[in-house]
Amino acid sequence: MPIQLMGLADLLLAMGNSQMPGGICGADYDAATLSKVFSFWAEHHPERWKDDMAVSAQASFRELWPCQRPRIAVAAHSVMMLDAPKSAAETRA
């Protein structure tokens, strides 16, 4: 099981790094950590035991390592990023 979890986590991290929905972000893991995360999550979600293992593992990883997406507001033909990280120049201003 840990090998499959590692492959799934690597894929989900690549998705998150590419800003694709369903990915994970900021994750630092090894096979033992992934196994513990999934086991802990599964113990607390018995209603999901009949789900496909990959779907449940994804849910457990996304709960621990979610990707924060900036909110976008559209007004008068302009797009403003809200809660987006500021650049170094903006931080100094």
Residue pairs with C-beta under 8 A, 6 or more apart in sequence:
1 35
1 38
2 31
2 32
2 34
2 35
3 31
4 53
4 54
4 57
5 31
5 34
5 35
5 38
5 57
6 29
6 30
6 31
6 34
8 54
8 57
8 58
8 61
9 24
9 27
9 29
9 34
9 57
9 61
12 22
12 23
12 24
12 27
12 58
12 61
12 62
13 23
13 24
13 25
13 27
14 23
15 21
15 22
15 23
15 24
16 23
16 24
16 25
16 27
16 65
16 67
17 23
17 25
19 67
19 69
22 58
22 62
23 62
23 67
24 61
24 62
24 64
24 65
24 66
24 67
25 65
25 66
25 67
25 68
26 65
27 61
27 64
27 65
29 37
34 57
34 61
37 60
37 61
37 64
38 56
38 57
38 60
38 61
40 60
41 56
41 59
41 60
41 63
41 64
42 48
42 49
42 56
42 60
45 56
45 59
48 56
48 59
49 56
68 83
70 81
70 82
70 83
70 84
71 81
71 82
71 83
72 79
72 80
72 81
72 82
73 79
73 80
73 82
